[in-house]
Structures are given as C-alpha cells and as structure tokens.
C-alpha cells in the first residue's frame, strides 16, 4: 500500500471540508553518557540523524527538535500532540519527569525510537510506561522484520495484524536489535525480528505509547521498511486515519459498470475508532473509468466501452478532526482473455483446506498479485486449489510460484462444471520454485491444481497461481484457414 503524505492544504477541498492543521511533535534528543553525570552508564555515543528523521516525518507533523530538557514543563508541552524520544542516557529532573508523565497520562502520545529505550533510566516509572525494561543490544547484522506478530502458528497476544502494518510486507534490514524485557500483558506486538518485538504499543492511563527498537545508524534509518514503520506509527499516534492496502484490480474489456468488492469501512481504521469520510481524491485516466464512492462506502467504477488501459484512483479517508490519509487503487483493463486470467475481478478460489495461521490461511492470497503474501494448505495429501474464472476461456499456460513447501506430485486439471475434470498436465518430480507450465489450448472455466504428494511435511504453499490463455482475436487468427 502507498501511504501518500498528508500536507496542509490552504482553502476548501473538493469534498467541502477544510484540512486540519498539521499536528505538532516534540523530538527530544541528545547524548548524556558523560562519566561526570552518569558514571554507571556504558560509554556509548549514539548518532541520532535527527535531520533525516524530521525529513521523513515532515509531511506528517511539524517537529521541534531540542536537547533542552527544560521544555518538559506543562506550559511548553501544551503546544504538542506527540513526544518523540531519540535520546540516550538523559536524566530529567523529577519535576521534568512529572510533566512528561502528565503529558501522556492526560491523553497525548509518546514514541521511544531505538535509543529512546535507553534513556530516562533515572526514573523507575519509565519501564512501567514502556511496558518493558531495556536489557541490552545485539550487534549489527542482517535481519528480517516481520510485520505480523504471529510465528509458527502461535500469536503473542491472539490478535489480528495491526492496521499500520497491514499494507507493509516483511522486509530485510541491517540493524542492531535492543532487548526489552516486557513487564505487562497490556502490550501489543506490531512487528518483530527473530523472537524479539521491534515495534509495540500499549495504552497508559489516557494516552498511547509505542516503542520502536529499530533505527541504529544511517543505513537502518534509510531503509524503506523502517521509514514506513516510523511514518505509520507517528500517523497512528497523532490520530490520522489508516487505509489498508486496496488490492490492484484487473478487468476485461466489455465490463461497463462494477461495484468494486472493497468495503472501505472494513479497511479504513482510526486509533479512536472514529467514523471516517471517504472520497475519490484523484483519477489518472478519466477517459478509461469514472470512480465514485457510493452510499455504502464502496468504490463504484464506470468503464468506457471496450477500452483497454490503466488508471490510478486515489482514495482519501478523513477523520472527524480533519486529518486525512490517502491510498492508491490501481486498475487495469485488458483485452478480454489476455493477461493473467486469475487476476480478473470476480475470480474466486476454493481450496480443500487452509493452514490455521492467519497470514497464510486466506485463499485470496493466491490471486492477489502480491508476492509478499502466500497461501498454504493443511498438512495433508491430497489437497487441491480450484480457480473459478467466472466464464470459459481458452487456456494454454499455468504458472505456479511455490514457497519452500511445494507439491512434489500434482496435476493441472480443467473443467466447465467443477464436477467433470480433464487432466492437461502431470508432474511427479517437482522441485518447486517457479514453474511455467504449457499445454495444448483448452477452453475451460475452472482450473484446478490437484496435489497428490507434498515435497515436505508441511502443506502445499504458493505465493501466486496464475492462468494464461489466448485472446479471442488470437484464437480466431490461429484457426483462420
């Protein structure tokens, strides 16, 4: 999902609403590890890269950067909606700490960024606020950040994926991990690396708190995945709405009107569960398609007759506060029968079984065009996947993009009634990976992958299941005398 920056607009928007003023954030920074002040602290010196942090967050918040802890007083803090902490080993006075905790406790927000977990160590209240105590760190290394807290079938908190990461794929990063020993069950892990939480949130009195353990060094700060986590965390803490990824849609020529399947109320989120207003904020190709939001907050599309092409529809979600966020909805219209037929709008998937893990259990992942998602069956033979293309097409090519847990022995079958099947391809020694399967053209509505034997003890696991054929024009040309 592309979250476009929400900038301050002067004047009246097309929807008749005024954009809210950009929220204000205070970024506390500085290194306090001098032996004179803190003889018990290790001699760590941190590079904070505050200028870059301000650039990354510049369209989301108006940020003031300071090393002066005297700003921690009620009067000065009243100007801000969020405190970001990118410092190390700072030791505020008790009076300053009192103002800091009041700021959050009375309903504002706080984000500790990496080294911000190793600061205010003179306050026993700080690990209580953060939901955990800093213990140490691992060396810089190549790691993978998982934007879902579940692993090997288990959830830390039996929760669904947090809205701010539902549009973000897992990503690699070279970074140093901080170890935080949690001290409360009132803590939601949003992202992890290895078995360690790297982004979490919790409620504290009337306020909200997040910890982001990533971000050591310029290379980590420049990582797009890190930047997305930071930006979306700040948006959430400031009260911006979040729109989940709107899956790209492919239509065939001849389609005239379609109420798109996306229910914006289901994919639009707000930290206070406030209702959101939606509008079409942009359309790159009005000659191809007109887009609108209907009374049920669904996207309605009206296509030009028999015209192929593509369009980017920008959908805007606005909270009652006026803060807004946008997401791109990519549409393509292809000559009927051309391209990946499995991506056509309206194609459905049925499976014999689905793995229990939430992030691999949805058969829709097989045809979403996203190689960052995958589907997996239960651990049994035989297993099958059936694609219903909606109508019969000339088919001659199937592509399978296997995960490590692939099928060893399987067949590709086709049908026009989902009852009588014709096998068009057999494989008994598959090594997985990407398989480009070609066969004599056949006209069919249903395409089935019938797995007879797994290659591993796990299920059948695929990133994508693609189906290709020939357009009507190509079929006529091939049969022309």
N, C-alpha and C positions, 0 to 999 in steps of 0.2 A: 504494500500500500504506500502511496506517496502522500505524506502529510505536507501540504503546502503551507508556508509561513503565513500567519495572520497578521497583517500590518494594519496600522492605524489609518483609517480612511476618513478624510475630511468631507463632510456632506452627507447626503442621503443615499443609501444603497438602493438598488433596483427593487428590493423587497419592501422598501419603505421604512427601514429601520436604520438607526444610527449605530455605527460600530463603537463598542465600548473603548474607553481609554486603555492604553497598554498598561498592564499591571506592573507594579514596581517590586524589584527584588534587591536585597542587600547581600553582597558577596563578601564574607569575612575571610581574610587570607593572612598570610604571614607565618614565619617560622620562629618558634620560641624556644629552640633547643640550645640555649646558651648554658654553660655549666654554672654561671653565676645565678641564673634564675631557676634552673631545674637540674641539679647535679645527678639525680637518679635516672634521667632520661638518656637513651642511647644517642649518640652524636649523629642523628640523621638530619640531612638537609634536603628539602624537597623542592623540586621545580614545579610551580603551580600552573604556569601557562594561562594566567588569568585573561590576558588579552584575547587569546583564542577562544576561551570559554565564553567571553562576552560576545564575540562574533557569532559563535554557534547558536547562542540563545537570543541574539539581538532583536529578532523579529517577534519574539515571544514575550519578552519582558524588558523593561527599562531597568538596567542593572547599575547599581552603585558599588564600586569596589573599595574596600577600606581595610587597613591594618590597625586602625584606631579603635580599641575596644570601648572607648568612652561612648561610642554610638549605641552601646547596649544600655539604653535607658528608655523609659516608657514614651517620652515625648518624641524622641528621634525614631523609634521603631514604629510609631503610629503611622508613619508615611509609607510603610512597606506591607506587602502581602505575603512575602516569602523571604526566608533567610536561607542562603546557600553558604555552606561552610567548606572552604577549600584551604584550610589552615593546618598547621601541625604544632602540637605541644603548647598552644596558647593557654594562658591561665587567667581567665577573667576573675575579677573580684566577686565576692558573694553578692554584692549589690547588683553588679552587672549580670551575674547569673540569674538572679531573681527576675530581672527584667526580661531576660532571654526566655526563661521558662514561662513567664506570664504571657509573652507574645504568642507562644504556641498553645498554651493551655486555654487561652481565651478564644481560640478558633482560627489562628493563622497556620502557616505550613513551614516545614523545615526539611532540607535535603542535605545530608552529610555526604560529601563527594570524596571518596578514597581516603586521602589524608585527613579529611574531616572526621573520620572514625578514630583518629589518633590525636585528639585534641580535647581541651577542657577536661583533662584527666585529673585535675584537682577537684572535680565535682563528682561525688558518688551518685548524683542524680542523673548524670549523663548516660551511663549504660542502661539505666532504667528507661530513660526516654527512647534510646535507640533500640531497645529490645534485645540487647546483647553487648558483651564486653570484648574489646579488641584484645587478641592474644598474641598476634604476630603475623608475619607475612611469608609467602613463598617467593622464590626467586623468579625473575623474569623468564617466561617460557611461552612457547606456542600453545594456545588453549582454544577450546571451543566453548562459546557461550550458548546455552540452551534457553530459548525464550519461553519455555514451558517448564514448570517445576517438577513434572512427573518423570520418573525414570524406572525402567524395568517393571512397569505395571503398577507402581505404587505412587501415591501422592503424599507430599509432606503434610498438606492440610486439607486433602479431599476437596479440592476447589477446581473451578474452571479457570482457563487461561485468562490472565488479567487483560482488560481491554487495551492497555497501552502497548502490548506486545503481540496482539492477535494479527497484526499486519506485518510482523517482523520475523524473518527466517532466522534460524540458528546461524551464528557467524563465528569465524575464526578471529583470534586476536592475540597479539603478543603483549603480555601484560604481567604484572605482579598481582597476586591474589592476597587479600587480607583475610585472616581468620577471625571470625567473630563468634564467640560462644553465646548462643541465644539464651535468654532467661525468661521467656514468656511464650505462651501459646498464642497470644494475641499478636501474631506476626504472619504476614502473608508473603511467601517467597514468590517473586515475579520472574526472576531469571537466575540461573545457576551456572557454575562451571565445575566440572568434576562433581564432587558431592557437596560443594560449598555454595551458599547463597551469595550472589553478587548484586542483586537488586531486590529489596524487600520494602514493604510498607506496613505501617500499623497506625492505629488511632491512639492518640494520647490526650486525655481529657477532651476538650472540644476541637483539638487540632489534628493535623495529619503529619506523619513523619515518614521519610524514606531514607534508606541507606543505599549508596551505590559504591561498591567496593572496587570497581574498575577505575582506570584512568591514570596509571602511573607512567609518566613520560609522554613526550610529544607524539611518539608513534601510536600509542594507545589512544590519545586524545584525537588524533586524525582518523582513527578507524571509523568507517561509516556506521557500523553497528553500534559502537559506543555512543556516537553522536545521536543516533536515533533513540537510544535508551535515555540519554540525558534530556533531549528535547521533549520526548513524550512524558517523562517523569515530571518535568517542570510544567508542562501544559496541564497535567492532571492535578498537580498541587495548586495551581493557580485557578482552576475552575474552568478550563477550556473543555469543550466537548471533544469526544474522540469518535471517529468513524472507523469501523473495521474495514479491512480490505474489501472493496467491491470487485468481485471476480470479473475479469475480462469476459466479454460475451461475443460469440460469433453467430451470425445469422446468414441464412441463404437468400439469394435474390428471389424475389417473389413474395417475401414477407412484407406485409403492409403495416399492420399495427400489432404491437405487442406490449402487454403489461409485464414488465420485467419482474422476475421472481424475487428480487431483492426487496425485503421489508425493511425500510430504513429505521423503523422503530426498534428492530431487533439488533441492528448493527451499530446504532448510534448510542453512545454512552456519555454520562456525565457523573463526576465524582459525588455530587449530591443527589443523584437520581432525578435531576430536574428534567422537565419535558423540553424537547428540542424542536426548533423550527427548521424546515428544510427548504431549499430552493435550488434551482439549476443556476449555477453561477457562471457557466461558460460552456460553449459548444464550438468545437473547432471546424465542424463541417455541417452547417445547417442545410446545405443542398442535399446531403445524404439522409439526414434524420433530424427530426424535431423531438426534443425531450421536454418533459414536464413532470411535476410531482402531483399525483392525484390526491384525492381527499383521504385516502388510507395510507398516505406516505409511502407509496410505491412509485417507482420510476416508470413512466409511460413513454413509449417510443413510437413515433410515426415515421415510416420509411418512405423515401421516394420510390416510385415504381421501378423495379428491375434495374436498380443502380448499385454497382459494387463500389466499395471504398472503405474508408475507416474514419472514425471520429473519436475525439476525446471529450467526454462530458464531465464537467466539473460540478460536483455536488457539494453544497455548502450546508453545514449544520451550525445553528446559532443557539446559544443558551439564552436564558431569560436575562442574564446580565449583559448581553450584547457580545460576549466573547464568542468567536467563531473559529471553525476549522473546516478544511476542505479536503476532498478526496477525488482522485481521478477515476473515471469509469471509462475504460477503453472498449470501443465497439468496432467490429469489422463486419462487413457484408461481403460475402464471397459468392462467386458463381455457384449455383446450386449443384451439389455433387462434387465440388472441388475442395481441396484442402483436407484438413483433419476432420472427418465427419463426426468423430466423438466429441468435438468441441462445440458442435452446433447447439444453439439454445433449444432446450426442450429434451435433449437426450437424457435418458435415465439409466441408472445402474442398479442391478440386483446381484447379490452375492450369496453363496451358500452359507457363509459365516463371516464374522468380523472379529478381529482381535479386541480384547477388552480395553486396551489402553486408549484413552480418549483421543490422542493425537494421531492414531493410526486406524481408528475404527470406522471412519466415515467413507463409504464407497465413492462419494463425490470427489474425493482427492484423486481418484484415478483419471478424471477427465477435466480437472480444473486448470490445466495448462501450467501449473506451478510445480517445478521440480524441487522445491523446498518442502513439499508435503508428500506423504506416501500413505498407502493403504496396506493393511496386512490381514490375512485370514486367520482364523483359529488354527491351532496346530494339528491339522488332520488331513488325511487323504481319503477319498478325493475331495477336491474343492473346486468351485467354479465362479466365474465372473461373467455376467451377461449384460451387454450393452443393447439398449433399445434405441435405435436411431430415429424412431418416430415414423418412418416410411422406408420403403425398399430403395436401395441404391446399388449401382454396380460397384462391387468391391473387389480389389485385387492386391491389397497391401495392408499388413498389420505391423505396428511397431510396439515392442514391449520394452519398457525401461525398468529393469529389475533392480531391486535392492539386493543386498548380500543374500538374504533368504529368498532364493528363487526356486522356480519349478524345474526339476530335472527331466521329468517325463510328462508331456502335456500334448493337447490337441487344440487346434483352432477349428471351431465349428460355426456354421451359419444356419439360419432358419428364417422362415417368413411367418411362422405362427408360434414360435417359442416352445413347440412341442416336438416337431419332427426336425432332427438335426442332421446336417451333412458335414462330414469332416473334410476340410480343404487343406489341412496341414497337420503333420505329426512330427514330434521331436522327442527323442528318448535319451539324449545325452547333452542337454543344455548346460552351458557353463555360466549362464546368467549374463549380466551386463546389458548392453543394448542389442536387441535382436530385431533385424529388419526382415520381415517375412513376406515373401511374394508368392502368389499363386494365380492360377487361371481366373480371369474375371468371373464373378458370380453375382447375381442380383439377390440381395437379402436385406431384411430389416433388422434382424437380430444377429449379433456376433458374440460368440462365447469362447472364453478361454477355459478349457476343461483340464484342471491339474490332476494328474494321476499319481505322481510321486514327487515329493519335495526333495530338494537338494540338501537341506539342513533339517534339524529337529524343530525349527521354527515354522511359521506359516508361509504362505505364498505372499510375497511383499513386492509391490510395484509402486514406482513413482508416477508413471503415466501409462495409459493403454490407448494407443492411437489407431485409427482406422482410416484408410485412404481408398479412393476409387477413381473413377473417371467421370468427368462432367458429361452432361447429356450430349454436348457438341462433340466431345472426343469419341463417345460411343458411336454416334452416327457416322463420324469420319472413318472409324475402324471397320464398320460394316458396309461402307459405301462400295458398290461394285467397281 
